[in-house]
Amino acid sequence: MFRKLVSALAITLATAFAATAEPVRFAVTDIEGLEALQQEFGGFQKELSKLTGLDIELIPVSSRTAAVEAMNSGHVELVLTGPAEYVVMKQLSDPRIVVAWQRPDYFAQIAVLANGPIRTIDDLKGKKVSFGSVGSTSQHLGPAQVLADFGIMYGKDYDGVIISRNVAAEALIRGDIAAIGLNYGHLNSIRKAFPNAAFAVVARGRDLPNDILVARKDIPEDVFVKVREAFLKHGNELMGAVLQGDDNQKFKGGIFITDVKDSDYDYVRSMYRTIGIENFGSFIN
């Protein structure tokens, strides 16, 4: 009888603890709104909750800055972000690295018209080159670094402009600009959107550092360990859940990388320096 009472009490206490345990809040820097976040990461939320026994809660953030503020104020525990955002977030919040999310074929490149006047990278000197979203790893910083790696310097050897992707493709076709800096997936989407135009690549960069899941620096150690071990032991199940989201197909064929350190993102820091930014204490607007 005594053992039964002890067992019943243990179950009651465990149930009460589970009911009162604080949720582990998860945010993504490039998705706005709860509905979109649930569509992309609802399956992942359920799978990570099941594997860790934690109450994983999706928290929408309106911007990269809002994600940092939420982390610093203790309103979010986990943030999935891009490599360029991570560098700034490291400076502002000093988060702990949980795991990197690999994106296959994630590299920057410089595209031109296949039948246009630009045939080599040197032909871009004195010309106008467009970049996509300001501060984007693969649409701005990466392409600028690709050009710099070939000796074509940002702010000196060409006129860099910020234009949204499809508008930039139209400008390229009209001859208003000479080239577009973008990633592999974006070039494929442009080719589908403009089937009557032919594009060529005059320069490609190395694979970019991966997206990265970070944790608030003061996250409870047991929570950090449970989340990290879920990725270590159940990466395939978690990736399958991630790929339920349409926009998350960028991770298809990728893996979670646990052997990752801050210095792996020094290449991104060199990109910032290429465009003239030495202090990583704020996001580019």
Sequence and secondary structure as in RCSB ss.txt:
>XXXX:A:sequence
MFRKLVSALAITLATAFAATAEPVRFAVTDIEGLEALQQEFGGFQKELSKLTGLDIELIPVSSRTAAVEAMNSGH
VELVLTGPAEYVVMKQLSDPRIVVAWQRPDYFAQIAVLANGPIRTIDDLKGKKVSFGSVGSTSQHLGPAQVLADF
GIMYGKDYDGVIISRNVAAEALIRGDIAAIGLNYGHLNSIRKAFPNAAFAVVARGRDLPNDILVARKDIPEDVFV
KVREAFLKHGNELMGAVLQGDDNQKFKGGIFITDVKDSDYDYVRSMYRTIGIENFGSFIN
>XXXX:A:secstr
 HHHHHHHHHHHHHHHHHHHS  EEEEETT  SHHHHHHHHHHHHHHHHHHH S EEE   SSHHHHHHHHHTTS
 SEEEE HHHHHHHHHHH  EEEEEE  TT EEEEEEETTSS  SGGGGTTSEEEE STT IIIIIHHHHHHHHT
T  TTTTSEEEE  HHHHHHHHHHTS SEEEEEHHHHHHHHHH TTS EEEEEEEEE   EEEEE TT  HHHHH
HHHHHHHH HHHHHHHHTTSSGGGGGTT  EE S  GGGGHHHHHHHHHTT    SS   
